[in-house]
Amino acid sequence: MELTQELSPASVLGAGIERAMGRARDFLRERPSEELLRLVGSTVGELAVTTPGVDRAPFPASYGGGGPCDDDLLAGLGTFYVTEAGKVMLDCTSGHYQMTWGYNHPALLDAIRQATDLGIVWDNHSNIPSFPVRRLAHELTSLGAEAGLDRVLLGVCTGSVACGAALKIMLARYWDDPALAALGPPAVVALDGNYHGTDMLAQTLRGMWPRLGAAVEPVQVQPNDGAELRATFERFGRRVAGFWAEPIMMNREAIVVEPEYLQLARTLCSEHGALMAVDEIQTGFWYPEVFYCRRIGLAPDILVVGKGMTAGFHSLAGLLYRPDLDILAQYDAISTNGSASLAAYVGLCCIRLIEEGADRLRRLAARHEEGLRELAARFPALIEAVNGDGFLTGLRFRDREDALGFHRSAVERGLWLRAHAYHPGHRTVLTKFPLTVEEPVVEFLLERLGELCKTTPWR
């Protein structure tokens, strides 16, 4: 096909923004991380976008519609990015928790270039899975073999669709059994503060859309309350179709669901004929064991992965389960962009990078968590607790306003963190470093957080 106009960043995005991106890219490439750390929070005037661009007017109000663009990302590399105002930022949460290897990891970029040169396509119909998709399926089931998870659904693009597929398996299994269906609507037990995506059915598990229907009875329980969990299973008995948990509840202040509690849930599910689903969209691909379930020796019936599996390159999610749960029809759970060849190839690359860097990841994650706990011990009047495990952590403040003020001050100083304070009682600042993080970056963050705790500039 002969093009009538040039396709390039300059022609598509505009020459001014192309020049600004190039300046920011070169700025990040040409400086060692030690120098970039000294510049975090600084605004470098020559990097700012000076030519007319596009505003946020078309965005919904909930996504900053009509607001300024100065803080928006211009270019990124590793754990650093530059805003359109020219401010140097340290990303301590891996984008939206999905950039496993930070921004533009050189090894991944090179691997992707080689793959496309070889003819591996970006996307394809899910009915004709290519070799990379099949290879990823074998790798995932190999990782899930100890739990007996030797089926994998890769025809789904996002974690929301994957969680929806797991729920469909639970409900289909229940309703297909006449004896169970006669008992009444199935009960699905989930932890209070769970997420499990934006599918409406999954959202009912956290109390949303109460009018959606009475065909399923969502039941919320508190994490780590074993007595309540036992009572819940006793109350509903065989009506419990399934139990859901995120091992680290990043949507609820990075609470760690204790392994003993999860093992209790495993036992109760087995005793009552219910299915146990573990949502590893947050935890999967962020630990040396790849799956958090392997880290704690847990064998769920269904395991959901997404987000970090493809490092933010192209969303691809997966569902691992036992062979007897292979009960959905071909198009019961599918995404147009599921089983994407190049995304599956990136997933394989991520597994290799984790395996190669396992020792380094263990050491740095332990140091990060240890440093946060030391910080909490130094400022007990300010920080109530440290939640999480490794890089997935949260500083829980004693006061909500302190959490919000701390977060605001951190962002002003170039530290991109997240704050959980939008539900009653929530007052936690979250971190989730990409796995490219280096020791000086970990120490820099701990030092800066300590300075904020000492000076409390937001008060």
C-alpha positions in Angstrom: 0.0 0.0 0.0 1.5 3.3 -1.0 1.1 6.1 1.6 0.0 9.5 0.5 1.4 11.1 3.7 4.3 10.4 6.0 3.7 8.4 9.2 6.1 9.6 11.9 5.8 11.1 15.4 6.3 14.5 13.9 3.5 14.2 11.3 1.1 12.3 13.6 1.7 14.0 17.0 3.2 17.3 15.8 6.7 18.5 15.3 6.8 20.4 18.6 5.8 17.4 20.8 8.2 15.2 18.8 11.1 17.5 19.6 10.1 17.7 23.3 9.9 13.9 23.5 13.3 13.5 21.9 14.8 16.0 24.3 13.3 14.2 27.3 14.4 10.8 25.9 18.0 11.9 25.4 18.0 13.6 28.8 17.1 10.3 30.5 19.4 8.1 28.3 22.5 10.2 28.8 22.4 10.4 32.6 23.2 7.7 35.1 20.6 6.9 37.7 22.7 8.6 40.4 22.4 11.9 38.5 18.7 11.5 37.8 18.1 10.8 41.5 19.6 14.2 42.3 17.2 15.8 39.9 14.0 14.1 41.1 11.5 16.8 41.8 13.3 19.4 39.8 11.9 21.1 36.8 14.3 21.3 33.8 13.1 24.2 31.8 14.5 23.1 28.4 12.5 19.9 28.7 9.1 21.5 29.0 6.6 21.4 26.1 6.4 24.9 24.7 4.4 24.4 21.5 0.6 24.2 21.5 -0.5 20.7 22.3 -3.8 19.1 23.1 -5.7 19.5 26.4 -7.8 17.1 28.5 -11.2 18.6 27.4 -12.5 15.3 25.9 -11.8 13.3 29.1 -14.5 12.4 31.6 -14.4 14.5 34.8 -13.2 11.5 36.8 -10.1 11.3 34.6 -9.2 15.0 34.9 -11.4 16.3 32.1 -10.5 20.0 31.4 -7.6 19.9 33.9 -4.0 20.9 33.2 -1.6 18.6 31.4 1.7 19.8 33.1 2.0 16.6 35.2 1.3 14.2 32.3 4.0 11.9 31.2 6.2 13.0 28.3 8.9 10.3 28.2 10.1 7.6 30.5 13.0 5.2 31.0 13.4 2.6 33.7 12.0 4.0 37.0 12.1 7.7 35.8 9.9 9.8 33.7 9.7 13.4 32.6 6.4 15.4 32.6 5.3 17.9 30.0 6.3 20.6 32.4 9.8 19.2 32.4 9.7 17.8 35.9 11.8 14.7 36.7 9.8 12.0 38.5 10.6 8.8 40.2 7.9 6.2 39.5 7.5 4.2 42.7 4.3 2.4 41.6 5.2 1.0 38.2 2.6 3.0 36.3 -0.7 1.7 37.3 1.0 -1.3 39.0 1.6 -3.0 35.6 5.0 -1.8 34.3 6.9 -4.8 35.6 10.2 -3.7 34.1 9.6 0.1 34.1 9.6 2.3 31.1 11.2 1.1 27.8 13.4 -1.6 29.2 16.3 -1.9 26.6 16.4 -5.7 26.7 12.6 -6.0 26.2 12.7 -3.4 23.4 15.4 -5.3 21.6 13.6 -8.6 22.0 10.4 -7.1 20.6 12.3 -5.6 17.6 13.9 -9.0 16.9 10.5 -10.7 17.2 8.7 -8.4 14.8 11.6 -8.7 12.3 11.2 -12.5 12.5 7.6 -12.2 11.6 5.9 -12.6 15.0 2.7 -10.6 14.6 1.3 -8.2 17.1 -2.1 -9.8 17.3 -4.1 -12.6 15.7 -7.4 -14.5 16.0 -7.5 -16.5 19.2 -8.5 -19.6 17.3 -5.1 -19.8 15.6 -2.7 -19.5 18.5 0.9 -19.1 17.3 3.9 -20.8 18.8 4.6 -18.1 21.3 1.1 -18.4 22.7 1.4 -22.1 23.0 4.8 -21.8 24.5 3.5 -19.4 27.1 0.7 -21.7 27.9 3.2 -24.5 28.6 5.3 -22.2 30.8 2.3 -21.1 32.8 1.0 -24.6 33.4 4.5 -25.8 34.3 4.6 -23.1 37.0 1.1 -24.2 38.1 1.9 -27.9 38.0 2.3 -28.4 41.8 -1.2 -27.1 42.3 -2.6 -29.3 39.5 -3.4 -26.3 37.3 -2.7 -27.8 33.8 -5.3 -25.8 31.8 -4.8 -22.2 30.8 -7.1 -19.7 29.0 -5.1 -17.1 27.2 -7.9 -15.8 25.0 -8.6 -12.9 27.3 -7.0 -9.5 27.1 -7.5 -8.0 30.5 -7.7 -9.1 34.1 -11.3 -8.1 34.3 -12.3 -10.5 31.6 -10.1 -13.2 33.2 -11.9 -12.8 36.6 -15.2 -12.8 34.8 -14.3 -16.1 33.2 -13.4 -17.6 36.6 -16.7 -16.5 38.0 -18.5 -18.1 35.0 -16.7 -21.4 35.8 -17.9 -21.2 39.4 -21.5 -20.5 38.5 -21.7 -22.9 35.5 -20.3 -25.7 37.7 -23.0 -24.9 40.4 -25.9 -24.5 38.1 -25.1 -27.6 36.0 -25.5 -29.7 39.1 -29.3 -30.2 39.7 -28.8 -31.0 43.3 -26.9 -27.8 43.9 -29.2 -25.6 41.8 -32.1 -26.9 43.9 -30.5 -25.4 47.0 -31.0 -21.9 45.9 -28.8 -19.1 44.5 -25.0 -19.8 44.7 -23.1 -17.8 47.3 -19.7 -16.4 46.3 -17.5 -15.5 49.2 -15.0 -12.6 48.7 -12.8 -10.5 51.0 -14.0 -7.1 51.9 -11.9 -4.7 49.9 -11.4 -7.1 47.0 -11.2 -5.7 43.4 -11.3 -8.4 40.7 -11.8 -6.0 37.9 -14.5 -3.8 36.4 -16.8 -6.5 35.1 -20.3 -5.8 36.6 -20.6 -9.4 37.9 -17.2 -9.2 39.6 -18.1 -5.7 41.0 -21.1 -7.2 42.8 -18.6 -9.1 45.0 -17.6 -5.8 46.5 -21.2 -4.5 47.0 -21.7 -2.7 43.8 -24.8 -2.9 41.5 -27.0 -4.5 44.2 -30.0 -4.5 41.9 -28.2 -6.5 39.2 -30.0 -9.7 40.2 -30.7 -12.2 42.9 -29.3 -15.2 41.0 -26.0 -14.9 42.9 -25.5 -14.0 46.5 -22.3 -12.2 47.1 -20.9 -12.5 50.6 -18.1 -10.3 52.0 -15.9 -11.4 54.8 -13.0 -9.7 56.5 -9.5 -10.8 55.6 -7.6 -12.9 58.2 -10.7 -13.5 60.3 -10.7 -17.3 60.4 -13.7 -17.5 62.8 -15.9 -15.5 60.5 -14.8 -17.5 57.5 -15.7 -20.8 59.2 -19.0 -19.4 60.3 -19.7 -18.2 56.7 -19.1 -21.7 55.2 -21.2 -23.3 58.0 -24.0 -20.9 57.2 -24.1 -21.4 53.5 -22.8 -25.0 53.3 -23.0 -26.5 49.8 -24.4 -23.2 48.5 -20.9 -21.8 48.5 -19.9 -21.9 44.8 -16.6 -20.3 45.3 -14.2 -18.2 47.4 -12.1 -15.3 46.1 -8.9 -13.7 47.5 -6.1 -11.4 46.4 -3.0 -12.4 48.4 -2.0 -8.8 48.8 -5.0 -6.5 48.7 -3.6 -3.5 46.8 -7.1 -2.0 46.7 -7.3 -2.2 50.5 -4.1 -0.7 51.8 -1.8 -3.5 50.7 -3.1 -5.8 53.4 -1.4 -9.2 53.3 -3.9 -12.1 53.5 -2.1 -14.5 55.9 -1.0 -17.8 54.4 -2.7 -19.6 57.3 -6.0 -17.9 56.4 -5.7 -18.8 52.8 -4.9 -22.4 53.7 -8.0 -22.4 55.9 -10.0 -21.2 53.0 -8.5 -24.0 50.9 -9.6 -26.6 53.4 -13.1 -25.2 53.8 -13.5 -25.1 50.0 -12.5 -28.7 49.7 -14.8 -29.7 52.5 -17.8 -27.9 51.0 -17.2 -28.7 47.4 -16.5 -25.0 46.6 -13.9 -23.6 44.2 -11.1 -21.4 45.4 -9.9 -18.6 43.1 -6.8 -16.6 43.8 -6.5 -13.3 41.9 -2.8 -12.7 41.2 -3.3 -9.8 38.8 -1.4 -7.7 41.2 1.0 -10.2 42.7 1.8 -12.4 39.7 5.1 -11.8 37.9 6.3 -9.6 40.8 8.2 -12.2 42.8 11.0 -14.7 42.1 8.5 -17.5 42.2 6.4 -15.7 39.5 3.1 -16.8 41.2 2.6 -15.7 44.8 0.8 -19.0 45.4 4.0 -20.8 44.8 5.7 -18.5 47.3 3.4 -19.6 50.1 2.7 -23.1 49.0 -1.0 -22.6 48.2 -3.0 -24.8 45.7 -6.1 -22.9 44.4 -8.5 -24.4 41.9 -8.3 -21.3 39.7 -5.5 -18.7 39.5 -5.9 -15.5 37.6 -2.9 -13.5 36.1 -2.7 -10.3 34.2 -1.1 -6.8 34.5 2.6 -7.5 34.9 2.6 -10.6 32.7 3.3 -8.5 29.6 5.0 -5.5 31.4 2.5 -3.0 30.1 3.5 -3.6 26.5 0.1 -5.1 25.4 -2.4 -6.3 27.8 -2.9 -10.1 28.0 -4.4 -12.0 30.9 -4.6 -15.7 31.7 -6.6 -18.2 33.8 -5.1 -21.4 35.1 -7.4 -24.1 36.4 -7.8 -27.8 37.0 -8.7 -29.9 33.9 -12.1 -30.9 35.4 -13.1 -27.2 35.3 -12.7 -27.0 31.6 -16.4 -26.5 31.1 -16.9 -23.2 29.3 -17.7 -23.1 25.6 -15.3 -21.5 23.2 -16.8 -18.0 23.2 -18.1 -17.9 26.8 -15.0 -15.9 27.8 -13.0 -14.2 25.1 -11.4 -10.9 24.2 -10.6 -9.7 20.7 -7.0 -9.2 21.7 -6.6 -12.4 23.6 -4.0 -14.9 22.6 -1.9 -12.1 21.0 1.3 -13.5 19.7 3.7 -10.7 20.4 2.2 -10.1 23.9 2.7 -13.8 24.7 6.3 -13.5 23.5 6.8 -10.6 25.9 5.3 -12.7 28.7 7.9 -15.4 28.0 10.6 -12.7 28.1 9.3 -11.5 31.5 9.6 -15.0 32.9 13.2 -15.2 31.7 14.0 -11.8 33.3 12.5 -12.9 36.6 14.4 -16.2 36.6 17.7 -14.4 35.8 17.3 -11.7 38.4 15.7 -13.8 41.2 18.5 -13.4 43.7 18.7 -9.6 43.1 14.9 -9.3 43.4 14.8 -11.1 46.7 17.6 -8.9 48.2 16.2 -5.5 47.0 12.6 -6.4 47.9 13.6 -7.4 51.4 15.7 -4.2 51.8 12.7 -2.1 50.6 10.3 -3.7 53.0 12.9 -3.6 55.9 13.6 0.1 55.3 9.9 0.9 55.5 9.6 -1.0 58.7 12.5 0.9 60.1 10.8 4.1 59.1 7.7 3.1 60.9 9.7 2.3 64.0 11.3 5.8 63.9 8.0 7.6 63.5 5.5 5.6 65.5 3.3 8.7 66.2 2.9 9.2 62.5 2.9 5.7 61.0 0.7 3.0 62.4 1.9 0.0 60.4 3.6 -1.3 57.3 1.5 -3.6 55.1 2.6 -5.7 52.2 5.3 -8.0 51.1 8.5 -7.0 49.2 7.9 -4.3 46.7 4.1 -4.4 47.2 3.9 -2.3 50.3 1.9 0.4 52.1 2.6 2.9 54.8 -0.5 3.0 57.0 -0.8 6.4 58.8 -2.6 7.0 62.0 -4.5 9.9 60.5 -6.1 10.1 57.1 -5.1 13.8 56.6 -1.5 12.9 57.3 -1.7 10.1 54.7 -3.1 12.6 52.1 -0.7 15.3 53.1 2.3 13.0 53.0 1.2 11.7 49.5 0.7 15.2 48.2 4.2 16.4 49.5 5.8 13.3 48.0 4.4 13.9 44.6 5.4 17.6 44.8 8.9 16.4 45.4 8.9 14.1 42.4 8.0 10.8 44.1 5.1 9.2 42.2 3.2 7.2 44.9 -0.4 6.2 45.3 -2.7 7.0 48.3 -5.6 4.9 49.6 -7.9 7.2 51.5 -11.1 7.1 49.5 -12.9 4.6 51.7 -13.8 5.1 55.4 -10.8 4.2 57.5 -8.3 4.0 54.6 -5.1 6.0 55.2 -2.3 4.3 53.4 0.4 5.4 50.9 1.4 2.6 48.5 4.5 1.6 46.6 5.1 -1.0 44.0 8.6 -0.6 42.4 9.3 -2.1 39.0 11.7 -5.0 39.0 14.4 -2.9 37.3 14.9 -0.9 40.5 18.4 -0.5 41.6 19.8 -0.4 45.2 20.6 3.4 45.1 17.0 4.1 44.0 15.6 2.0 47.0 17.9 3.9 49.4 17.0 7.2 47.8 13.3 6.6 48.3 13.7 5.5 51.9 15.8 8.6 52.7 13.3 11.0 51.1 10.4 9.3 52.9 12.3 9.7 56.1 12.8 13.4 55.5 9.1 13.9 54.9 8.2 12.0 58.1 10.7 14.2 60.0 9.6 17.6 58.6 5.9 16.9 57.9 5.8 19.8 55.4 2.1 19.3 54.7 1.1 20.3 58.2 
